[in-house]
Structures are given as C-alpha cells and as structure tokens.
C-alpha cells in the first residue's frame, strides 16, 4: 500500500524519470532509424504495406515494347492532360481523356512531359476540331490515336510516347 502513496516530491520525481526514459527511448529509435537509412543501399522499403504485385500496380503494362526495352523499371500512367471538352464542327461536344504510360525513371523526359501539358491539350483539341462534320458521326479511335501519337511525339524532344489510350471518349450531341 505504501508504494502507491507517494509524497509530492516523490511523485514528481517518478513522473520526471518516466518522461526522461520515454524521451531517451524516442531519441534512440530516431538515431537507429537514421543510421539504418544512411547505411542501407537501394530503394527497396524495409516495410511493405499494401499491394506488392508490380503487374497490378502498372495496370498490366509490364511487357516488352519495340526495341526490346522492358517497361517494368518504373512505369506510370500520365494523366495530367485531364478531361478535355472539345466543341466540334457539328455543334456537338466531345469529352475526352487521354492517358499514356511513361517511364518515371527518365527524369528529363518526365520533366518535359510536365512542361508540355498545355501543348498536349492544344494539339488534341485542334485535332478533333479540325475533323470534318461527316467524320464526327463515327470517330475512328485507332486513326485518332495514331495521329495524336504522331503529334505528341513531334512536340517532344527528350523521348517519345509509345502508345495512347482514351480513358473517356464521349460525344454529346447538342442538336436537341
């Protein structure tokens, strides 16, 4: 019973020692983590949380492309072009999202892609606005993708895009 009946100075001394112990433990853990981080080689994490299947992370893009280079190094999907709303010659509106895979390990190319977002939006908008009204009845996706791919790659200097996907492609007829 006497153990729990501490006087004011003894109680404050126990609290002080407990807080000091916790602080020392936290500093020790921080130092150990810093040392491990500095010594450890590579980019592999010590603890992996979540999905560890690289095929699912890249949407199944781990395949070989022309030239034999593997896309498994650090493939990401470029979505910065965003959703475009393009007024067309037949008074319809085309809603479109263009995405494509790129290697994030190529820093210079990644920076160029970021700098060309507005160019990509303008190129895509101009392409679809230039289509004649009879071609807008049924848009040929393959032709549009090939033409946009050619236009995007002509704007790029530090790399090239291998393929383009339309995430959204919706025509809103405004004749109603």
C-alpha positions as MATLAB code, in Angstrom:
seq = 'XXXXXXXXXXXXXXXXXXXXXXXXXXXXXXXXXXXXXXXXXXXXXXXXXXXXXXXXXXXXXXXXXXXXXXXXXXXXXXXXXXXXXXXXXXXXXXXXXXXXXXXXXXXXXXXXXXXXXXXXXXXXXXXXXXXXXXXXXXXXXXXXXXXXXXXXXXXXXXXXXXXXXXXXXXXXXXXX';
ca = [
       0.000    0.000    0.000;
       2.843    2.341    0.669;
       4.006    2.024   -2.952;
       1.014    3.990   -4.242;
       1.176    6.628   -1.552;
       3.932    8.822   -2.874;
       4.504   12.257   -1.497;
       4.574   15.306   -3.740;
       8.343   15.300   -4.332;
       8.469   11.532   -4.871;
       5.534   11.636   -7.315;
       7.111   14.399   -9.369;
      10.421   12.527   -9.343;
       8.727    9.342  -10.728;
       6.957   11.363  -13.450;
      10.234   13.074  -14.316;
      12.087    9.744  -14.602;
       9.268    8.216  -16.712;
       9.228   11.183  -19.113;
      13.012   11.184  -19.318;
      13.015    7.451  -20.097;
      10.409    7.853  -22.850;
      12.337   10.784  -24.359;
      15.591    8.803  -24.362;
      13.841    5.821  -25.959;
      12.404    8.012  -28.740;
      15.784    9.645  -29.416;
      17.413    6.205  -29.529;
      14.815    4.909  -32.039;
      15.256    8.025  -34.172;
      19.033    7.586  -34.235;
      18.782    3.879  -35.124;
      16.336    4.662  -37.960;
      18.618    7.388  -39.293;
      21.666    5.120  -39.208;
      19.782    2.317  -40.992;
      18.525    4.771  -43.604;
      22.028    6.088  -44.288;
      23.699    2.679  -44.409;
      21.032    0.827  -46.408;
      21.575    0.572  -50.185;
      18.851    0.704  -52.843;
      15.300    1.939  -52.919;
      13.544   -1.122  -51.523;
      11.467   -0.306  -48.447;
      12.054   -2.132  -45.170;
       8.323   -2.477  -44.569;
       5.887   -3.011  -47.439;
       2.268   -2.048  -46.913;
      -0.475   -2.702  -49.452;
      -0.232   -4.207  -52.927;
       3.179   -5.619  -53.776;
       2.284   -7.093  -57.165;
       4.002   -4.871  -59.789;
       1.714   -6.161  -62.561;
      -1.338   -4.813  -60.769;
       0.396   -1.544  -59.877;
       1.182   -0.744  -63.521;
      -2.103   -1.960  -64.899;
      -0.561   -4.918  -66.725;
       1.909   -2.764  -68.663;
       4.923   -4.938  -67.788;
       5.521   -6.165  -71.291;
       8.168   -5.695  -73.928;
       7.788   -2.954  -76.486;
       9.533   -2.348  -79.777;
      13.248   -2.028  -79.232;
      13.231   -4.739  -76.585;
      13.319   -2.429  -73.582;
      11.391   -3.579  -70.554;
       8.692   -1.304  -69.188;
       8.974   -2.728  -65.696;
      11.556   -0.176  -64.421;
       9.070    2.426  -63.084;
       6.077    2.758  -65.367;
       3.448    5.307  -64.502;
       0.354    6.478  -66.304;
       0.445   10.089  -67.471;
      -2.957   11.606  -66.681;
      -2.035   15.291  -66.497;
      -3.760   16.168  -69.782;
      -7.008   15.764  -67.900;
     -10.527   15.771  -69.287;
     -10.947   17.815  -72.451;
     -14.250   19.303  -73.570;
     -13.887   19.979  -77.284;
     -16.552   21.909  -79.246;
     -16.847   20.257  -82.661;
     -17.788   21.451  -86.156;
     -21.226   19.805  -85.975;
     -22.118   21.735  -82.780;
     -21.517   18.653  -80.631;
     -19.133   18.480  -77.701;
     -16.521   15.763  -77.384;
     -15.493   14.831  -73.846;
     -12.160   13.080  -73.875;
      -9.374   11.976  -71.509;
      -6.015   10.972  -72.973;
      -3.554    8.894  -70.936;
      -0.356    7.055  -71.749;
       2.347    5.059  -69.957;
       5.784    6.579  -69.428;
       8.963    5.688  -67.595;
       9.232    7.752  -64.425;
      12.883    6.759  -64.078;
      13.707    9.035  -67.044;
      13.693   12.292  -65.089;
      14.398   14.582  -68.048;
      11.545   13.081  -70.092;
       9.206   13.266  -67.083;
      10.015   16.961  -66.688;
       9.443   17.552  -70.397;
       6.044   15.852  -70.166;
       5.117   18.152  -67.286;
       6.186   21.181  -69.323;
       4.160   20.061  -72.377;
       0.745   19.573  -70.732;
      -0.740   22.663  -72.359;
       0.780   21.708  -75.727;
      -0.827   18.259  -75.495;
      -4.208   19.789  -74.658;
      -3.960   22.226  -77.585;
      -2.830   19.514  -80.020;
      -5.701   17.203  -79.047;
      -8.280   19.989  -79.137;
      -7.067   21.258  -82.521;
      -7.048   17.739  -83.979;
     -10.657   16.994  -83.060;
     -11.856   20.482  -84.006;
     -10.262   20.080  -87.445;
     -12.235   16.928  -88.253;
     -14.948   17.462  -90.867;
     -18.565   17.049  -89.689;
     -19.024   13.775  -91.629;
     -16.018   12.243  -89.801;
     -17.559   13.159  -86.446;
     -20.554   10.847  -86.907;
     -18.369    7.846  -86.087;
     -14.883    8.783  -84.867;
     -12.247    6.209  -85.785;
     -10.402    5.779  -82.481;
      -7.394    3.984  -83.970;
      -6.796    6.726  -86.525;
      -7.245    9.415  -83.868;
      -4.794    7.660  -81.535;
      -2.184    7.265  -84.278;
      -2.488   10.887  -85.328;
      -2.336   12.204  -81.754;
       0.649    9.936  -81.031;
       2.445   11.356  -84.060;
       1.608   14.926  -82.998;
       2.641   14.390  -79.363;
       5.954   12.796  -80.360;
       6.697   15.630  -82.798;
       6.340   18.055  -79.863;
       8.673   16.023  -77.629;
      12.468   16.290  -77.781;
      13.788   14.123  -74.930;
      11.811   10.944  -75.505;
       8.717    9.565  -77.122;
       5.343    8.163  -76.191;
       4.802    4.546  -77.263;
       1.005    4.356  -77.128;
      -2.011    6.473  -76.252;
      -5.243    5.410  -74.590;
      -8.588    7.191  -74.464;
      -9.850    6.870  -70.928;
     -13.070    8.720  -71.791;
     -14.472    9.317  -75.256;
     -17.993   10.668  -75.204;
     -19.806   12.711  -77.828;
     -22.631   14.947  -76.620;
     -24.973   15.838  -79.455;
     -26.259   19.374  -78.925;
     -28.861   19.257  -81.691;
     -31.648   18.547  -79.190;
];
